[in-house]
Amino acid sequence: MVTADTIPVREDEQFDTERVADFLRGKLPGSDQPLTVRQFGGGAANLTYHLDYGSYEYVLRRPPLGPVAPSAHDMARESKVLSALWQAYPYAPRAFLFSDDESIVGAPFFVMERRHGIVVRKHVPDVYAAIPNAPRRMSEALVDALADLHAVDYAASGLADLGKPAGFIRRQIEGWWRRWQATELPDDPAMSAVHDWLLANQPAESVASLVHNDYKLDNVMLAADDPGRLVAIFDWDMCTLGDPLSDLGALLAYWSQPDDPSHFQALAMMPIQPGFLRREELVERYAVRSGRDVSNIAFYHTLALYRVVVIIAQIYVRFVRGQTQDKRFAAFGPVIPATARAALDVARGV
């Protein structure tokens, strides 16, 4: 089954289809049928494949090629979260099985359910062109789903051991700093300044919740007939327990507005056009739905931009070192200092 959201598997990201078919046979409904594999072409980190058994479809997720940062791209964590969370949170696709046998696809992987819908990236899809207020409806659905995630009883879902909420913010600051240094890219004065500012301005710890840790528009799937209805949320490999406002900060970090300066727009992961809620409107709607105090949101916005610098740097370094041939990543080089500057601007209230 060839679908519009898949592409032929990139040459350097292929695996042995027969080996996968042999491993999965008998473990999933329909897995006794012939298997065809295609790739989901979006995304810039983990590799995601469409497993087509005819009347049954699944999705296989594995880390990117080459060495990855410790604790990053954690397929075991993502599988654990999704094997439990789908029962309490409808936007979490169900995970069916995990394997750490690297002889099968070259890395640990898991298989989850396939969901159908629209992922919005740099442009509003034509299917939404005739729907009134589509950008606003996407914005509102995105914020509401985030607030609802933070209301999930993680202990009742069997995820109480997913992380250690105490000290979460401090670990974020220092952990991402270590990853930044591990990229061995040239020093950036803006990154050093942001690191110091974050350490000096840490807020009091809030009531912990599940934290997605990479929440943004192109990590959700919307219904093809309704941009205001979410179908799924993806990329749970960094999900943990911690400060929920770090997720709201991440959403702001990836959010783009037509009047943003160019160094903010450099990391746009969404359409840059009127009609979407502005950042302050996102924050206000989240506050109303969640009941949480958002007065310190500038800290979380800065922290999220700081993290984005490191995430982009890790991806870019894999390309520079030849660990991936995906030419999209060549353009990430100048985005790194631009995002560091954006983080410093938010910290300074510019």
N, C-alpha and C positions, 0 to 999 in steps of 0.2 A: 504494500500500500504506500504510494508516494503521496506525501502530504506537503502542503505549501510551507510549513514551518520546518521542514527538514531538507538536508542537502546530502549528496554522496559523501561518504566518510573521507575526510582529508587524508592525503597519502601518508603523512607522517603520524597520523592519529588512528590508524587502522589496528585491528586485532584479528585474531583467528576466529572467524565466525563459527566454524565447526566445533572448536574447543569450547566456546561459550554455549553452543547448543547442547553439546554432550553434558556439560556441567549442569545446565538448567533442566534437562529432560526429566520429567516426573516431579519436579519441585514446584511448578506453577501450572495452573490450568492452561491447557492448549499447548504446552511445551513439547508435546510429542509431534507437533506439526513442523513443517519446514520453517526455518528462521531466515528472515531477511533483516539486515541492519542498515540503517541510515543514521545521520548525525544531525543534532540540533545545532544550527550554525551560530546562534547568538551566544552571548556570554563571553567572558574574557578570562576565565580561570578554570574551574572544573570542566571536564569533558562529559557531554551528555549525549546518549545514543538512543535511537528509537528501535526497539525490538519488536518486529512484526511477525506474528504467527498466524496471520490471516484474520480470523475472527477474534483473536486476542492480541492486545498490544501492551507493552510495558516500556519502561524507561530505565536504562542503565546509567549509573553515575560513577565516575572515577576521578581521581585528582589529575591535574595537568601533567604534562610530560616533564621529565627531569627532576632534580632534587627540589624539594619544597621545604619551606620553613617548618621547624618543629611545631606541632599542634595545629598547623594550618591544613586546610583541605581534608578534614577528618571525616572519612566516610563512615567509620564505625559510629561516631557521634551522631552524624546526620541520620543514619539508619535507626539508631536507638530512639532519637527524637520522633521520627516519623512513624515508627512502628507502634508508638503509644499515643502521640498527640492527635492523630486523625479521629480518635474516638471522642475527643472533647472540643476540637476546634476544626470546623468543616473545611477550612482552607488549606489544611495540611494533607498533602497526598500520602497515602498509606505506603509504607515500606514493607516489602515481603521477605527479603532475605539479604544477608550480608556475607561477603567472603573476604578473608584476608590472604587467600592463596594468590600470590602475585604471578604465578605461572599461567593464569587464565587470561587476563587482559594486560598484565604488566604492572598492576598496582591493586591495592584493595578496592573493592567496588560494592555497590548494592543495587538492587532492583526494586523499583517502586511502580505504583500505578501510573497510567497515562491519563492525563486530563486534556480536554480540548477547549481552546479559546484563543484569545488574542493577547500577545505580549506587545506592549507599546514601547518603542525605543525612541528614535530621533524624530519620528513624524507621526502625527495622528493618522491611523489607518483609514483608507477610503471607506471601509465598512461603517465608520462612525460619522462620515461627512454630513449625512442628513439628519443626525440625531441632535436635537437642541441641547446646548450646554454640555456637550460630551466631555470637554476637559474638566469642567467643574465637577461633574458627576464622578469622573475618575478620581479626582482629588479627594472628594468627600469619602468615597468608598475606601480609599487607601488609608486615610486617617482613622476611620471608624474601625477597620479591621485591625489596625495596630493597637488601638485602645482595648479592643476586645481580646487580643492576644495577651495583653498585660493583665487582664482580669482572670485568665485561666488559673484554676487551682492546680499548680504543677505537682504538688504532693499527691493529690488524688489521681493524677494521671501517671503516677509512678516515676516521676522525673525529679524527685527531691535530691537525688545524688548527682545531678547534672553539673553542678558547680558550687562554688563557695562564695556566696554574696558578699560576705564581709571583706572589705578591702578591694572590692571590684574595680573601682575607679583608679586607684593607685596602680593596680596590676595592669590595667589597660594602658596607662601612660608609660609605664616602664617596659611593658612587654612589646608595645609597638616601637618604642625607641630601640630596643635590642634588635628587632627585625630591620629597622632602618639602617642601623650600623652594619648589619650582616649583608646588606646589599652591596656594600663597599663602593657606593656612588660618592662623588665629591661632596664634601661638607656643604650644607646650605645654611647660611646664617638665620634665615627665617625659621627653619625647622628647629634649630637650637633655641631660638627665642620662644617659640610656641611651647616646646617641651618645658622650659623653665616657667613660663606663665601658667601652664596647666598644673604643675606641681605646687605653685604658690596660691592657686585659686580653687583648690578642690572643695566642692560643696559637701555638706553633711550627707551621710548615707541615707538614701530613701528606702521605703519598703520594697523589698526585692520582688521580682517577677521573672517569668521567662523573658529572655532577651534574644531576639532573632539575630542581631549583630550585623546585618547587611541589608536593611530594609529600604527598598527604593522601588520606583515605578516599574523598572524593567525586570524586577524579581517577582512580579505578580502576573497572574493571568486573569483577563477579564472575559466576560461572556461576549460572544460575537454579536449578540442582538441587544446588549445593554451594557454600556461602559460604566454604569454605576453598580454593577454586580460582579464581585470577585468570584473566580472559579478556583484559584489555587495561589499559594505562595511558595516560592522555591528557594533553594540555596540556604539550607539550614545547618550547614557544616560547622558554623561558628556559634550556634545556639547554645546559650548557657543560662545561668541564674545570675541576676545582677540588677543594676539600676535601669529601670525601664526608660528613663529619659535619654539614655544613650541611644536607644532606637529612634526616638524622635529627632535627636541631633543628627543621626545618620540620614534620615529622610530629608532634613534641611540641607545637609551637605551636598546631596546629589540633586537637590531641587534647583531649577533654573527659572529665571524671570527675564523678560525682554529688556528690562532696564539694568540688568546686572553688568558690572564692568567685565571686560574681556577675559581677565584672569579667573573670574568665577565661571564664565561660560565655557572655558576650556575643558572642563570636566563634565559637560552636559551629558546626561544619560536619558534625556527626555526631550520632547519637543519644546523649543523656545518660542512661545507664542502667547498672546493674550488668551484669557479664558480659564486658565488653571488658577487655583487658589494661590495667593501670595504666601510667603513663609509665615508671616504673622497670622494669617487666617488659618493656616494649618495648625499652628500652635494653639490658637484660641479654640478651634474645634476639638482638638485632642483634650485640652483642659476641661472642656464642658463634658465630653463623653466619659473621660476617665476619672474626673474629680481630683486630679493631681495638681500640685503646685508647680507651675512652669516658670516661675520668676527668674530662675537661674539658667534659662535655656541657652544663653550665649556661651556659657561654659561647654555645654554638651555639643553645641554646633561647632565650636572650635576643636574639641576632642575628636569629633567625627571627621572633620577635614584633615586633621593630623593623621588619623588612621588611613584616610583615602590616599594621602601622599605615599604612605608605606605600601599599601596594596598595589597602587599603580607601579611603584618602583620595583616591587617583587615580580610583577608581570613583565615589565620592560627588561629587567635584568635577564630573565629566562630567554627572551628574544635575542638580546645582545650576545649571550653565551651560546646561542645556537641550540638551546634545549627545546625550542618550538620554532616552526617555520611560518607560523601565522603572521603574515605581513601587516595585519591590522595594528600590531603592537609596536611597530617602528615609530608610529606617531606619538607614543606615550612619553617619549623623552622630554619634550618641552612642557608637557602637562605637569610634570613633577614640580618644578619650581613655581609654576603658576598656582598650583593648589596650595603649596606651602605659603605663598604670599596671601592667598585668600584666607587661610587659617589665621595668619597673623593679623589681617585686617579685622576679622570678626573678634579676635581677642582684644584688640585695641578699640573696638567700637567704631571703626571707620565706616 
